[in-house]
Amino acid sequence: MYYIKKPKKKKEKPLPLFDKAGIKIKKKPDLVAKLDKVFSRYIRLRDCMPNGYFRCISCAQIKPYEQADCGHFHSRRHMATRFDEDNAHAECRACNRFSADHLIHYEKNLKSKIGQQRFDKLAWRASQAKKWTDFELIELTKYYKALGDKLSKEKGL
């Protein structure tokens, strides 16, 4: 017996949402993704030295800015600390993406950088639930974009 394979139907993309004035409405995941991008850039620039290099918070190696990731001590799934400057630091890609034990060194170096009291406060905040409003996400995006642009100009990156 032979079966005829039916071609798969293409999924139709939903039309973008528009408000009454015809302005495209952004969805919350889009706003979070945009903020992630500008926040990450700001953190990497903040932790970069004027010569274009940074020191990884986990392994303490000095590497060029292009190899920096924005590493979070408490996972990004904790929305209360996802955009917290004490929780995010420049980390080399090897540590951030591939090292299983990078948090051991990250914790030690983070405590020496921000102090035990702020470290404990950060851990408490990570355990709290947080729902960002669209307004908060948009305003934080503007804020971190401006800071990132300023740092980029100052450091020439």
N, C-alpha and C positions, 0 to 999 in steps of 0.2 A: 504494500500500500504506500502511496506517495502522498506527501503533505506539501501543500503550497505555503510557502512562508510569506506572510503578509508584511508589507513594508510598515515600519513603525511610523506612527503619526508624530509629526513635530509638535512639541509643546508650544503652545502659543504664549508668548510673554504677555503678562498683564500690562495694560496701558498704564503709564504713569498717572499718579493721582494729582489732580489739579484742584485748587480751591476756586471759589467763585470769581476771583480776580484773574484767574488763569495762571497763577504762580504754582510751579511744581512743588508738591509737598514732599519733604524728605521723611523717610521712615527712621525709627529709632536705631536700627542696626547700621544704617548709613551714617547717622550722626556719630555713633560710637566709633565706627571705623575711621571716620575723618579725624576725630579727636585723638584716637590711637596714633595716627600717623604724625600729627603735629606735636603731640606730647612726646613721642619717641624721639623725634628730631630735636626737640628742646633739651631733653635729658642727655642725649649724646653730645650735643654742643656744650651743655653746661659742664659736663665732666671732661671735656676735651681741653688740653693745654693749648696755649697760643701757637705752639709750633705744629699743631695739627695731629698730635698724638694723644692717646688716652691711656690710663692705667686701668686694667680690668679689675673690677671689684672682687672677683672670685680668685683668679690665679695671680693677680698683681703684675702680669706681664704688660709691657708698654707696646702698644700697637697703633697703626695709623687709624685715623678717624673712620675711614671707609670700612674697616673691619669691626666697627662697634655695633652692638645691638643694645636695645633698651631692655635690660634684664630686671625682672620683678622678683623681689624676695617672696612675697605672698603672691600666689598665682593671680593672673588677670581675671579669673572667674570670680574673685572677691571684688565686687564692684565698689565697695566702700574704699578700698585702697588701690584700685586700678590706676587712678590718676593722682596718687599721692607721691609727692616728690621724695619723701623719706623711703618709700617702697621701691622706687625705680632708680637704677644707676647704670652707667655704661658698663657693658660686659662684652667680652670678646665672643664671637659667634661660636667658637668651639665649646666654651663653657656653657653658654646660654642654651644652645641647641642639642649638644651631644654628650655633655658630661653629666653622669648620673649623680655624682657627689659634689657638684659645684656649690650646693646650698650650705655645705659644711663650712667652706672657706668664706662664702658670701656672708653668713651669719657672723662669723668672727670679725671680718673686716667692716661689716655694717655697724656692729656694736661700737667699734673703735671710732667710726666716722660720725655717728649721730648720738652715741651715748646710750647707756642702758635704759634710762627713763623714757626717751623717745622710742627706743626699740620696743619696750613693753607696751607703750601706748599704741604703737603701730599694730602689734599683735592683737590688741583688744579691738581696734577699729576693723581689722580684717574679719573678725568674727561677727560683726554687725551687718545687718541687711541694708542695702542702699538701692533705691530706685532713682535714677537720674531723670530729671524732667528734660524735655526737648530744649527749653530755654537755657537750662544749666549747661547742657552739652554744647549748644551753639556759642554761648558766651565763653566757656572754657576754651573752645576751639579758637576763637578770636584772640583770647589772652595768650595762649601758648604759641600761636602763630606769630604774634607781635614779638614775644620774647625770643623765639627762635630766630626771627629775622634780625633782631638787634644783635644777638650773639654771633650770628653768622657774619654779619658785617664787621663786628669788632674783631673776630678771630680770623677773618678772611677765608672762611670755608664755604 
